[in-house]
């Protein structure tokens, strides 16, 4: 009887699968429609009733997108910027999060409060002085350094890793490692990094997506001669007569690296969730 009650408790009813199915369809449909639009002509997209099945113009539209814009350069620039920023943010956030979570040093609490307070400042308020620094001081306008250097560390990543490491790394484990002869960097390398892997995957995915999708700062500091993918997509969407098949083709191409990043990091995220469930 107890086993039957437990099975009924753990088993999902038909309405649960129905809700999940609707949620999956709503989530996947925008991507599916992007594929449909990218494989059709502009006339077919604007037809009534709309077409709902993919066509045969996908590779032709991709070729047109690369011919009309510097999409190859834009993809390379965005991959360089997003990859470099992601690695730097994960590294600096893990180091700083470990320091604020487990190390004792003078001024730790006021410094942490000051860092977290910067999250409340809108990004737009710092655009003008940041552009002056990049353009006039360092002469980095229209260079990838202007996108990478200001983003190598952020308050959100630091706070996120600090909160995770507070519970993921017991103080007793660090004390045992110190007794075995580990110094501070040894603690970080041999104890903190293995424990922080799931949170690092989450932070890396969020950082990659945010950097890849950033449009505001690249619009200010970059030009169409050295664009990111978002600037190229805006170029495809400009013009008096807008070719929606071309716009959707560019959006589809721009989505592929983000999907690949999720597939690479998703395994670590799921592993972290399962570890937390087993500990609970």
N, C-alpha and C positions, 0 to 999 in steps of 0.2 A: 504493500500500500504506500509506504514511504517512497519507494522507488518510482511508482506510478505518478505520485504527486510531484516528485522532483522532475520527471520527464515532462509533465504538463507545464510545469513552471518554466523549464528551459526551452520547450518547443515553441516555435513562432506560429501564430495563427495565420489564416489566409489573408486577413486584412493587413497584417504586418507586411507580408510579401507584396500586397497590392500597393501599399504606400511606398515601399522601397522601389517597386517597379516604376511608379510614376515619378519618383525623385530621380531615378537613373535616367529615364527618358528626357525629363526636363533638363538635366545636366548635360546629356550627350547631344541633344538636338542642335544647339548652336554650332558645335563642331561639325556635325553631320551636314547642316545647311551650308556651312562654309565650304565643305567638300563639293556639295552639289553646285553651289554658285561658281566655284573655281573651275568646274568641269563643263560649264555651259557658256553660251554667248550672252552678251548683254541683253539682246532681244528676248532670249528665252527666259532670263531671270525676271524681266518685266512683264511677261505674259500673264494672262488671266484665263483660267486658274493657274497658279504657279506650279512649276515643275517640282517634283519631289524626289526624283531619281537622278543619280549622277549621269553626266553625259560623257562625250569622248573628246572634249577640248582641254583637258587638264594640262597635258604637257605643252600644248600650243600656247595656252595662257601663261604658263610658267616661263616659256621662252620669251613671250612678249613683255612680261614683267621685268625680266633681266635685261632685255634690249632697251626698254624705255627708261630705266633707272639704273643706278649703280648698286643694285641689290646685293651683288656678290661682295663688294666692298663694305656695304652696310652690315651684312651678316658677319663678316670677318671682324669688323670693328666692335660690334655688339658682343660677339663671343669673347674677344680679348678683354673688353671692359668688364663684362658680367663675370667671366671666369676669374679674373684677377681680383675684382672686388669681393667676390664670394669667398675665395681662399683667404684674403686678408681679413675680412670681417670675422670669419669663423675663428681664425687664429687669434686675433687681438681680443675678441669677445671671450674666448675660452681662457686666455691668460688673465685678462682683467677680472672675469667672473670668478676664477679660482682665487685670485688675490682678495677680492672683496668678500668672498664667501668663507674662506678658510684661514686666511692669514691675518695676523694682528699687527697693525702699524698705526702710528699717530695720525689723527685726522681722517680715519677711514670713513666714519659716518658722515661728517660734513662733505667730504669729497664725493661720496656716493650720492648724497642728496643733490649736490651741484650738477653731477652728471645726469641724473634722472630728470632734474628740472629743465635741462635743455630739450627734452622731449616735448615740453609744452610750448616751445617757441615755434611758430609757423615757419616752414621752409622759405616762404616768399620774403620774409623779412631780411634774410641774409643773402638774397640773390645779388643785390647790387654790390655790397662790399666783396662778396666772393668773386664776382665777375671782375671787379677792379684788381683784385689780387692775381687772378689767373691771367688777365690780359696785360696789365701794366707792370706788375712786379715780376712775374715769372715768364711772361710772353708765351703762354700756353693756349691762347685762344685758337680754336679749331684744331687742337691736338688732343689725343686720347688721355694724356696726363691730366688734363683739366677735368675729365670725368672720373678718373681712377683715384687720384690723390685725396680729394675731399671726402671720399666715401670709404676709405680703408678701415674706418672704425665708426661705430655709431652707438648711441646710448641704449637703444632698444636691444641690440645684441648683447651688450654687457649685462643689462638688467635681466634679460632672459636666461643667460647662462649662469648668472649668479644665483637666481632663484632655483634653477634646476640642480646646481651642484650643492646647494644647501642640504637637500635631502638625498641626493644620489651618492654622495661620498661621505660616509660616516667619519667622524673625528677619530674614532678608535682605529680605523684602518690607516689613517695618516700617521697616527702615533706609532703604530706597529711598523710602518715603513721607515719612520725616522729611527726607531730602535735598530732596524736592520742596516742603517747607514745611508739612507736616501737623503739627499739634500733637497732644496726646494724645487729645482728643476727636475730632479729625479722623481719627486712626488707628482709633478705635473705630467711627466712623460709616462710613468709606469702605473699610476693610480688614477689620475684625473682623466686622461685622454680615453682609456678604455671605457670608463663609466659614463663619459659625456658623449659617446658616439651617437646615440639616438637624438639627443638635443642638437648636436652639431649638424646632423642630417636635416633636421627641421629648419634650423637657422640658415643652413646653406641653401635649401630650396627656396625659402622665403626671400633671402637676399638676392639670389639669382633671378627670381621672378620680378622683384621690385626693380632691380637694375636693368633687366632686359626691357621692361615695360615703361621705364622712365622716359618721359617726353619733355617735361618742362625745362630742366636744366640743360639737356642737349640742344634744345631749341635756342637757348640763350647763348651758349658758348660755342656751338658747332655750326657748320654750314653744310649745304648740299654737296659741296666738293669733298667733304670728309664726313659722311653722315653715319648715324646709327640706323638701325632697322626701323625705329619709330619715325624718324624724319623721312625715310624713304616711303613708308606707308602713307604719311601725310602728303607726300608729293604725288603718289598714285591717286589719292582722294581729291586732289585739287583739280581745278579746271572747270570750265563752264558746263561741258558735257561730261558727266562722270560715268566712267565705265566700271560698273559694279562688279562685273566678272573679274576684272583686273585687280580691283581693290580686295575682293575676297581671295583671289589667288595669292596676293601679297600677305594677307592675314594668315592664310594656311601655311605658307612657307615660314612665316615668322613664328608660328605656333610650334613647329616641329622641335626646335631646340628646348623649349620649355617642357614639352611632353617627354623628351629624352631625359632631361634633368630629373623629372619626377620618377621615371622608371628606374634611374640609377640610384636615387636616394630613397625611393619608397620602401625598399626592402629593409633598410636600417630603421626607418620610421616604424614600420610594422613590428620589427623585432623589439624595438623599445616599448611599444604598446603592450606586446605580449609579456615582456619581462615585468612591466608594471602590474599587469593583471595577475600574474603568478605570485608576485610579492604581496599583492593585496589579498 
